[in-house]
């Protein structure tokens, strides 16, 4: 998992103002986000081998350079 972009994004949003301070909204959503993070932490180790395989396969076609140059393609 690439943590540099994640940490950069977290630094960008940290000073932001929340949409609501209502505990009836904030607390349940906080719990939901914590549960989703726990699920992602379990899944990330299984995703990494897939990402590695995709990177290798992405480079194998003869026109891989063409596709790599497309916006949003590859590890940009």
Buried (B, 14 or more C-beta within 10 A) or exposed (E): EEEEEEEEEEEEEEEEEEEEEEEEEEEEEEEEEEEEEEEEEEEEEEEEEEEEEEEEEBEEEEEBEEEEEEEEEEEE
